[in-house]
Amino acid sequence: AVREVVATDNEIGRSRGAARAAQIIDYVFFVIYTIIVVAIVLELAAARESNGFKNVIDAISTPFLAPFRGLFSDPAIGEHRVMFSYLAALVVWILVHLGIRGLLRIVGHRKTTL
C-alpha cells in the first residue's frame, strides 16, 4: 500500500510539473503570436520604416520570422503588403506549440485503473 501511495504521489508531482511547464510554454508562445500579429498588421498598414515602435517589433520578431521571409511572394497593393510568409510563420509556430503541448500531455498523463 505504501508503494502505491508513493507511486501515486510521484505521478501527481509529474503531472503538476507538466501542467506548470505547459502554462509557461503557452505564455511564451502567446507572446510570440502577439509579436508576429503586430508585425503583420504594421506591414499591412504600411508603417514607416523609420518609426521606433516598428523598429522594435522588427528586431524582436526577426528570430521568429527570418526563416520564413521570402517563402512566398508577398503582394503589395500600393504601400500595403500582405505578408503571406509571416502568416505561414504564424501557422508553423502554432503547429510547434501544439506539438510541444501534445508531448507534455503524454509526459503528464496520469494512468488510472478501475
Stockholm file with secondary structure:
# STOCKHOLM 1.0

chainA/1-114         AVREVVATDNEIGRSRGAARAAQIIDYVFFVIYTIIVVAIVLELAAARESNGFKNVIDAISTPFLAPFRGLFSDPAIGEHRVMFSYLAALVVWILVHLGIRGLLRIVGHRKTTL
#=GR chainA/1-114 SS CHHHHHHHHHHHHHHHHHHHHHHHHHHHHHHHHHHHHHHHHHHHTTCCTTCHHHHHHHHHHHHHHGGGTTSSCCCEETTEECCHHHHHHHHHHHHHHHHHHHHHHHHHCCCCCC
#=GC SS_cons         CHHHHHHHHHHHHHHHHHHHHHHHHHHHHHHHHHHHHHHHHHHHTTCCTTCHHHHHHHHHHHHHHGGGTTSSCCCEETTEECCHHHHHHHHHHHHHHHHHHHHHHHHHCCCCCC
//
